[in-house]
Amino acid sequence: MSRFVFAPPAPASVAIANEAERFPIRRIFCVGRNYAAHAREMGKDPDREPPFFFTKPADAVVDTGTAVPYPPETSNFHYEIELIVAIGREGFNIAPASALDHVFAYGVGIDLTRRDLQFEARDKGRPWDWGKAFDNSAPIAPLHRVTSVGHPAKGRIWLAVNDVVKQDADLAELIWPVPDIIAILSRSMRLKPGDLIMTGTPAGVGAISVGDRVTGGIDGLGTIDITIAPSGSI
């Protein structure tokens, strides 16, 4: 049995709808600019770019209902609603035709972003970590097992700030649908149970401030609800 110099942290996890057990998180992969309208609002051409990926730490996940403190070192803090894919079966170089066999569950999440830090890194050709991979940057609602919801390929995805809808699209608008995302990602990384994929956000991203309530949802997968607390308050 391994011995450690101090007690290891509790494993990161996310709730599963209507179950006491939780899904242990291994890694979080995120797909950039996977809706055409969002790619255009970021100044990119969606017809010419293959999918690209960045990551968040597993312990960036927080549950729905969390008060997320406004993060430090930013004055341009953004929301991005996303479909979450939870991997339950290991695979490498997976064919698109069998990719969905590796999915355990789906859910609703928000990719919180320090946009000013992301843009600064992008413009200097640097990694996005400081803009994307900070504490509490991945609120995720309870996952829904494939056995209960199937594989959603269409359906409304939306986000509101203080009950005003800001993002409103359909999963059918994904440039790279879930089977392709899994297949392409698995060419470079061996996917394993516990991996999460955040599949990209629709157009309409924008800034949020202390005191804002952020809600969102996907047809058939429930809703998510967070509030933005003062910096350093939690």
C-alpha positions in Angstrom: 0.0 0.0 0.0 1.4 3.4 -1.0 2.3 5.9 1.7 2.1 9.6 1.2 3.8 12.6 2.9 0.4 14.1 3.6 -3.2 12.9 3.0 -4.1 13.0 -0.7 -7.1 15.2 -1.6 -10.5 13.7 -2.0 -11.1 12.7 -5.6 -13.0 15.2 -7.7 -16.5 14.0 -8.7 -19.8 15.2 -10.1 -23.3 14.1 -9.1 -25.4 11.6 -11.0 -29.1 12.4 -11.3 -31.4 10.5 -8.9 -28.5 8.5 -7.4 -26.4 8.6 -4.2 -23.3 7.6 -6.1 -21.1 10.2 -7.9 -19.0 10.0 -11.0 -15.3 10.2 -10.3 -13.5 12.7 -12.5 -10.2 11.8 -14.1 -9.6 14.6 -16.6 -11.6 17.4 -18.3 -11.2 18.0 -22.1 -12.8 21.0 -23.7 -13.5 21.6 -27.3 -12.9 25.1 -28.6 -15.3 27.0 -31.0 -17.6 24.1 -31.9 -20.6 26.2 -32.9 -20.3 28.2 -36.1 -21.9 31.4 -34.7 -19.7 31.4 -31.6 -16.6 30.8 -33.8 -17.6 33.9 -35.8 -18.2 36.0 -32.7 -14.7 35.1 -31.6 -13.4 36.3 -35.0 -12.7 32.9 -36.5 -13.9 31.0 -39.6 -15.7 27.8 -38.5 -15.5 26.3 -42.0 -11.7 26.1 -42.0 -10.7 25.0 -38.5 -10.5 21.4 -37.3 -11.5 20.9 -33.7 -9.0 21.8 -31.1 -8.9 21.0 -27.4 -7.8 22.5 -24.1 -8.1 21.1 -20.5 -9.3 22.0 -17.1 -8.2 20.4 -13.8 -10.6 17.8 -12.4 -11.1 19.8 -9.2 -12.4 22.8 -11.2 -15.8 21.1 -11.1 -18.4 22.5 -8.7 -22.0 21.3 -8.4 -25.1 23.2 -9.5 -26.3 25.5 -6.7 -22.8 26.7 -5.9 -22.0 30.3 -5.2 -18.9 30.8 -7.4 -16.6 33.6 -6.2 -15.6 36.1 -8.9 -12.1 35.0 -9.8 -9.0 37.1 -9.3 -6.9 38.8 -12.0 -9.8 39.4 -14.4 -12.3 42.2 -15.2 -14.0 40.3 -18.1 -15.5 37.1 -16.6 -17.6 35.1 -19.1 -20.2 32.2 -19.1 -20.3 29.5 -21.8 -23.1 26.8 -21.6 -22.0 23.4 -22.8 -23.1 19.8 -23.3 -21.0 17.5 -21.1 -20.0 14.0 -22.2 -18.9 11.5 -19.4 -16.8 8.6 -20.6 -17.4 5.2 -19.1 -15.4 2.9 -21.2 -11.7 3.0 -22.2 -10.6 3.5 -25.8 -7.9 4.6 -28.1 -8.2 5.6 -31.7 -11.9 5.0 -31.5 -13.9 4.9 -34.8 -16.8 7.4 -35.0 -19.2 4.5 -35.6 -18.5 3.0 -32.2 -17.7 6.2 -30.3 -21.0 6.4 -28.5 -20.4 3.0 -27.0 -17.9 4.7 -24.7 -20.3 7.3 -23.3 -21.6 6.7 -19.7 -23.7 9.8 -19.3 -24.5 13.4 -20.5 -25.0 16.6 -18.6 -25.1 20.4 -18.5 -22.1 22.5 -17.6 -20.7 26.0 -17.8 -17.2 26.8 -19.0 -16.4 29.9 -16.9 -13.7 31.9 -18.6 -11.4 34.8 -17.7 -11.8 36.2 -21.2 -9.3 39.0 -20.9 -6.6 36.5 -19.8 -7.6 34.1 -22.6 -7.4 36.8 -25.3 -4.0 38.0 -23.9 -2.6 34.5 -24.1 -4.1 33.9 -27.5 -2.6 37.1 -28.9 0.8 36.2 -27.6 0.6 32.6 -28.8 0.6 31.2 -25.2 -1.5 28.5 -23.6 -5.0 29.3 -22.4 -4.6 27.8 -18.9 -4.9 31.1 -16.9 -8.0 32.0 -18.8 -9.7 28.6 -18.6 -8.3 26.4 -15.9 -8.8 28.3 -12.7 -10.6 27.3 -9.5 -14.4 26.7 -9.7 -14.3 27.2 -13.5 -16.4 24.2 -14.4 -19.9 24.1 -12.8 -21.6 20.9 -13.8 -25.2 19.7 -13.0 -26.0 16.1 -12.2 -25.2 13.7 -15.1 -27.9 11.6 -16.7 -27.0 8.0 -17.7 -27.2 7.0 -21.3 -29.6 4.3 -20.2 -32.1 7.0 -19.2 -31.6 9.7 -21.9 -30.1 8.0 -24.9 -27.6 10.0 -27.0 -29.0 13.5 -27.5 -28.0 14.8 -30.9 -30.5 17.7 -31.0 -32.4 19.8 -28.5 -32.4 23.3 -27.1 -29.3 24.4 -25.2 -29.6 27.8 -23.5 -28.3 30.1 -20.8 -29.7 33.1 -19.0 -28.3 35.8 -16.7 -30.7 37.1 -14.2 -33.5 35.4 -16.2 -32.6 37.2 -19.4 -31.7 34.6 -22.1 -28.2 35.2 -23.5 -27.5 31.9 -25.4 -30.1 29.9 -27.2 -29.2 27.3 -29.8 -29.7 23.6 -30.7 -27.3 20.7 -30.2 -27.8 19.9 -33.9 -25.7 23.0 -34.6 -22.5 21.4 -33.3 -19.8 21.6 -36.0 -18.3 18.4 -34.7 -20.9 16.2 -33.1 -20.2 13.9 -30.1 -19.0 10.8 -32.1 -16.5 12.9 -34.1 -15.3 14.7 -31.0 -14.6 11.4 -29.2 -13.0 9.8 -32.2 -10.7 12.8 -32.9 -9.7 13.2 -29.2 -9.0 9.5 -28.9 -6.4 9.7 -31.6 -4.1 11.7 -29.3 -5.3 10.5 -25.8 -6.4 7.2 -24.5 -9.8 7.9 -23.1 -10.6 6.2 -19.8 -13.6 6.0 -17.4 -13.8 9.3 -15.5 -12.9 11.5 -18.4 -15.3 14.4 -19.1 -15.6 16.3 -22.4 -17.1 19.8 -22.6 -18.3 20.0 -26.2 -18.2 23.7 -26.9 -20.6 26.7 -26.5 -23.1 28.5 -28.8 -23.0 32.1 -29.6 -24.0 34.8 -27.1 -21.2 34.6 -24.6 -20.8 37.6 -22.4 -19.6 39.0 -19.1 -21.1 38.4 -15.6 -20.7 40.3 -12.4 -20.9 39.8 -8.6 -24.5 39.1 -7.7 -25.6 37.7 -11.0 -27.5 34.5 -11.2 -26.6 32.2 -14.1 -29.0 29.5 -15.2 -29.1 27.2 -18.2 -30.2 23.9 -19.5 -30.4 21.3 -22.3 -33.6 19.6 -23.4 -33.8 16.2 -21.6 -30.8 16.8 -19.4 -32.1 19.3 -16.8 -30.8 22.6 -15.7 -27.9 24.3 -13.9 -28.0 27.3 -11.5 -25.1 29.2 -10.0 -24.6 32.6 -8.5 -21.5 34.9 -8.7 -20.2 35.7 -5.2 -17.7 38.4 -4.2 -14.0 37.6 -5.0 -12.4 35.6 -2.2 -15.7 35.1 -0.4 -15.5 31.3 -0.5 
